[in-house]
Amino acid sequence: MPNLHVMTGASEIPVVPVVRKINFADLKDALAKGIDDFLAVPTQLIFLAIIYPIVGLFLARLTFGYQVLPLLFPLVAGYALIGPFAAIGLYEMSRQRELGREVSWTDAFGVLRCPSLDAIAAVGFVLMVVFVIWLATALWLYDALFGSAPPDSIGQFLSEVLTTTRGWVLIIAGHALGFLFAVVALTVGVVSFPLLVDRDIGAVVALQTSVRAVLANPLVMAVWGLIVGVSLAIGSLPFFIGLAVVMPVLAHATWHLYRKLVEPAAPRPAGSAV
């Protein structure tokens, strides 16, 4: 039954992956391997240099065009919440490299043949719900402090946010709330998506494994979340162009982090499909 497959994968009896304890050296190694994957496929830079900055600029233009300027920062920050889902094609590229195959950016689309695609979509839906709730919460906070009327100009908006007491309340409370949403997104997505690219185990087991991996390594994963957040903030300047490098490096590194966090399953045959 399709619905059952989404939840449990190919096996009627869920196979629960074994979670490992890791250390900070593992984070460094995962990042190094992520950079190596990125440098190994030069055409990937061209692909991502087109896609990610356009998406980021589209979000910014949408915000200005519809006079919802207060949502610009939440949109950019929330972009990181759905990053694990957006990176599934890059996980597949790293998986292919592990198998010793020649890889190009077109191999990212190989994930469309993944038997867990329905479960990936289900977990992606969970992240999208988190993203929408974050935007609604950010808008509620702004309206509670400044009212529902949009600012007259960018200058007025920046002045109110940066030079008034309620503006600093917005900044502090917004970052605190954003941190909570980021923790949820990290906990849900850091292992579940690469795990589903790797194995057909269903959305429930993937989500549970991701949560168990974070809970088993709270300090290390907190540092990983900090690395991701700082990297994305730097990559967003100027005009999101740096995301063309930051996003793929983090995506590939996340795949290698998953390999360190979860015991491997039996290897697939060399000629098997995704």
Secondary structure, 3 states (H helix, E strand, C coil): CHHHHHHHCCCCCCCCCCECCCCHHHHHHHHHHHHHHHHHCHHHHHHHHHHHHHHHHHHHHHHHHCCCHHHHHHHHHHHCCCHHHHCHHHHHHHHHHHCCCCCCHHHHHHHHHCCCHHHHHHHHHHHHHHHHHHHHHHHHHHHHHHCCCCCCCHHHHHHHHHHCHHHHHHHHHHHHHHHHHHHHHHHHHCCHHHHHHHCCCCHHHHHHHHHHHHHHCHHHHHHHHHHHHHHHHHHCCCCCCCHHHHHHHHHHHHHHHHHHHECCCCCCCCCCCC
